[in-house]
Amino acid sequence: MKERHVRVAVVQSAPILFDKQSALDKIASMSREAAGQGAQLIVFPEVFLPGYPRGLSFGTRVGSRTAEGRKDWQRYWESAIEVPGAETDMLGELAKELEVYLVIGVVERDREFSTGTLYNTMIYIGPDGALLGKHRKLVPTGSERLLWGQGDGSTLTVIDTPFGRIGGLICWENYMPLARTAMYAQGIDIYIAPTADARDTWQATIRHIACEGRCFVLSCNQFADKATYPADLAYYADIENDDDILSRGGSAIVGPLGEYVAEPLFNQEGILLATLDLSQVVQSRFDFDVVGHYSRPDIFQLVVNDRKQEIVTKKVR
């Protein structure tokens, strides 16, 4: 029988950009703080490890790149991690020590085909230290497309836990109705939505998802200011005239009828904590179940290609 209650934590913070160790240190310290307050599931923002390079151009213009920008990108590449790899092993030890589930946004360096591509990835680690799964962002947004490759349907991941099924999508993937449907169809109870979007309209998005999917939504954003950016970047001037606060946050926890369980946190670092009653998920689906009695498979059907896409297929002779 599933546990009815779970204590969750949403971390709103930022490491020193491009500094892998800074991110790992923050994950450790803030996870310990959250676990000390009873958290069993701890969520970190989009690409927390090693940070979201908001405002940086990497020397790109349509039709051209610069040598200096390539060096900034190499620095970002060097701060990425492999999944699985040494860093996920370290994070597994942390999760095992604290007996918590960790969900963390990372920049993933592909290790299978070409080490030249990075992915915006969300990893799931269990309280036994095991890497339970990952999700790669399907469509990087806008100029993100030059930084990260596209994920595929093989990582539309949902994890079964003692307190319900957890999974999610990253930032503007949550504006993709069919991607959301693919997640709902896996029986998701706790929907995790790390983001870099601090606009007021994002709040409408996460409340809509909670109401549509009749699930809890944990939305997690970074709080970042100029102090989190290395001043020796070739293109630091890109943000020099911006406001000191580069991302104001807006992390929040929403219940399955669209109400706030924890109000949005703005303009500061912090940890949102809440105890979720999973029986509310069942109760909320009494009058609306988006992939159950409120679906019309005789009219609408979604086909999901969940096969891993490979550039090279080796045939055994």
N, C-alpha and C positions, 0 to 999 in steps of 0.2 A: 504493500500500500504506500502511495506517495505521501511524503511529508507535506503538511498543509501550509507551513510557514517557512520563510527563508529570509535571512537578514542580508541585504545587499548594500553595496557601496559603489558610488560613482565618483571617480577622482577627476578633479578639474585642476590641471597643473600643466607645466611645460618644462622640459629639460633644456640644457644648453644645446642649441641647434648643432647638428652634425657631431655631437659628442656622445658616443654610444655609452660610455661609462657613466656620464651624468644621468642619462635616462635609466640605466640599470639601477643606479643608486637611488633615484627617486622612486622607482617602482618598488624597491625593497623597503624604503622608509615609509612610504605612504601605505603600502600593503600592511605593514606591521601596525601602523596607526589604525587602519580600518579594521583589521582582525582583532585588535585590542578592544574595539567597540562592538565586537560580536559578528562582524561581517563574515558571511560564508561564500559570497560571490562578489568579486571585486573587478570593476571595469575601468579600463584606461582609454584615453581618447585615440582618435584616428592617428596613425603613424607616430604614436608617442615616442617610440624608439626608432629613429633618433630625432624626431620632431618634424613639424610641418613647416616647409620653407615659405611661408606666406610673404608675398611682396617681392620675392627675388625673381629676376629675369633669367639668370644663368647666361646672360649675354645673347639672348635669342631675339631675333626679328624674323618676320616672314621671309624666308629665302636665305637666311644667313645665321651662323653661329660664330662666336669668338673663341680664340684659344684660351683666354682667361676664364670664360664661362665654362668651358670644358673641364678646367681644373677645379672649379667650384663643384661641378657635378661629380667629378672623381672623388672629391672629399665626401660628398653625400653617399656615393657608392661604397666607399670604404667604411662608412659608419652603418651600413645596412647589415642584416644578419641572414644566415641560412636557416631554413626551416625544414627538417630539424637541424640542429647544430649546437655549438658550444653554448650559445646564449639561451636557447630554449632549454638546454639541460640545467643551466643555472636557475632559470625561472621555475623549472620543475622542482628543484630542490627547495626553493622559496615556498612554492605552493604546498609542498609536502610538509615542510616545517610548520606552516601556519594552518594547515588542514583546510585550505580554501580552494575554490575555483578562481582562476585568473583568466580574464579576457583582455587582451592587449593589442592595440594597433601597432604594427611594425612595418618597416620598409624591408621587404624580403629580396634578397639577391638569389636569383635562380641558380641552382647547382646542377641541374640535370642536363640541359642542352647548351645554353650559352650563359656565361657569367656576366654578360653585358647588359642584361635586362633586369630592372627592378620592378617590384610589385607592391602595391598598397594592400596590405594583408592584415587580417584579424586572426589571432591565434587563440585557441582554447586549451587551457591546461587544468588538469584535474587535481583533487586533493591528495592523490597518490603520487603526484609528480609527473604523470604521463601527459604527453602531448596528445590531446583528444581529437584535434582537427584544426583546419584553417579555412579561411575564406579570402579569396583574392577579389578585389574590386573589379567589377565587370567592365565599367567604362570610367576611366579617369576623366575628371571634369575640366573642360577648357584647356588651359596651358599645362595642367597636370599631365596631359597626354604625352608630353615630351619627357617627363620624368619616369612614368610608370607604364608598364605594359598592361594589356587587358587580361583579366581572368576569364575562366570558362565555367560551364555549368557543373563541373565535377566538384566545385568547392561551395555549392549552395548548402552549407553545412548546418545541421541541427543536431544538438547533443542531448541525449537522454540523461537526466540527473535524478537523484532521489526526490527532488522537489518539483520536477517538471522539465519540459523540453526547452532548451535555450538555443538561440541562434540569432542571426541578424544580418543587416546590410550596412554598407559604409556610405555615409554622407548622401550625395545626390542619387545613389542607387535607390534610395528610398522614395524617389520620385518616379520610379519605374513600376507601373502597376502590375506588370506580369512577373517581375522579380519578387514583388511582395506576395503575389498569389502563390508563387513557388514555395515561399517560406511558410505561408499559412497552411498549405496543403500537407506540410510535414508535422502539423500539430503543435506549432510553436506556442509556448505559454509565456516565456520571458523573451522579449524581442530587444536585441541590443543594437543601438544605432549610434556608433561613434561618428563624429562629424567635425568639420572645420567651419561650419556655418553658424555665425553668431547673430544672424538677423532675427528680427521679431517673427518673420514668416516661418522660420524653422519650428517655432513653438506650435504653430498651427499644424505643421506636418506631423510632428510626433504625437500630437493629440488625436489627429485623424487616424494615424496608424493604430493607435491603441483602441480607438472606437471601432475601426474597420476590422481589425484582427481579433478583437476581444481578448487582448493580451496586455500584460504589463510591458511598458517601453522604458528602457534605460538609455537615455541619450547623454553622451559624454563629449565634451569639447575641451580644448586646451585654453588655459589663460596664459597668454604670452605677451611679453613686452620686449622692448629693444635690448634690455639687459640679457635676454636669452639668446641673442645673436652674436656670433664672433665678429669683432670689428675688423678682423683682417681678411674677411671675404673680399674677393675681387669686386663683387657687385654689392657690397654693403650700402653703397650710395643709393641703391634702389629704394631703401626704406628710411634713409637719413632724414627726410622731411616729413615722414609719416608721424602720426600721433604716437606717443610713447607706448600706449597699450595697442598692440597689434591684433589681438584676439580677446574679446571681453568675456568669452565663455558662453554661458547660457545652458549649462548642463541641467538636466531635470529628470524626474521619475514620474511616470504617468500610469494611472490605473486603467483597467480594461473597459471602463465606460468613459474614458477621455478626461478624467479629472486628475489634477496634480496630486501626487502622493508626496513629492518634494518639489517645491517651487523652483523656478530657474535661478541659478546662481550667476551673478554678473559682476565683472570688474574686480574679481579677487580669486586667489587660489583657495581651494577647499575640498572637502569630501562630503558628499550628500549620502546620508544613511537612511534606510527605511526597512521596516519589516513587512514583507509582502504576504498577504493571505491568499494562497493559490485557489482557495474555494471560490473566490470572487471571479476567477476566470470561467469556471463552470457556470456560475450563476449568470454571468453576463451573456453567455451564449444561449440562454433560454429563448430569447426573442430574435437573435441574429447570430448565425454561424456562417461566415462568408464562404467556406468551402464545404458546408453541410447543407442544412435545410434551406439556406438562402442562396444556394448556387443553382444554376440551371444547366446541367451538363447536356441536356437535350438541345440547348441553344449555343452555349459557350463551352469551349474546351481549350485547355492550354497544353501544349506539348513541350516538354523540357528535355533538352539534350544534356544529360548529365555525364556524358563520356569525356574523359580527359582528351584534350586536343593535342596531337603530337605532330611536329614538323617532319620527323623521320620515323618510319615504322620498319623495324628490323624483322626480316623473315628468316625463319630457321629452315635451312636446306635439308 
